[in-house]
């Protein structure tokens, strides 16, 4: 079964850091570009970051540039999102997704930034 | 950056109604347009890809059309399970995805 499973969400204070992980299974992870997408409470979907199959290219939405880092470990079939200098506006459900060439989404992990 | 303008933001309809949602891209995206359905607390579910291709397992009452900058999602006969939010998404470039603002389909 093709599957993505996120973990690492939680409650963090403003200015804090969090690292999200996404475990892939059931497909050749190293063959696909991967993405992080988030959804703030009651709001729409917002793309956060993309990473190339081999990790050599990375792209970010302007609001997270310099604060978030996307990475992957193809040997572990895993995707990551390191989030630093977190703000209240980063509060959201974070999904990892494979939408280029196929369509698979995780169930999401919730990040709450609050004091 | 490509912007996606989706309308309407809310739609009230009855079971059996024909429903149309539109999405406009700020520049041509050829047919690199997908439509998703999302229910509360769940991940988005792919309905249509490449603007008009129906995802496997999705009922045939869903259809998509368009290319370039103008796209449409049509539900030919609204069913109770279809009351949800719908999003268009452009995936024309690996440099980023853009979603429309969403359409909430409510019971009239």
Interface residues (C-beta under 8 A of the other chain):
Chain A: X33 X35 X37 X44 X45 X46 X47 X50 X52 X57 X59 X61 X95 X99 X100 X103 X105 X106 X107 X108
Chain B: X34 X36 X38 X43 X44 X46 X49 X55 X87 X89 X91 X94 X95 X96 X97 X98 X99 X100 X101 X102
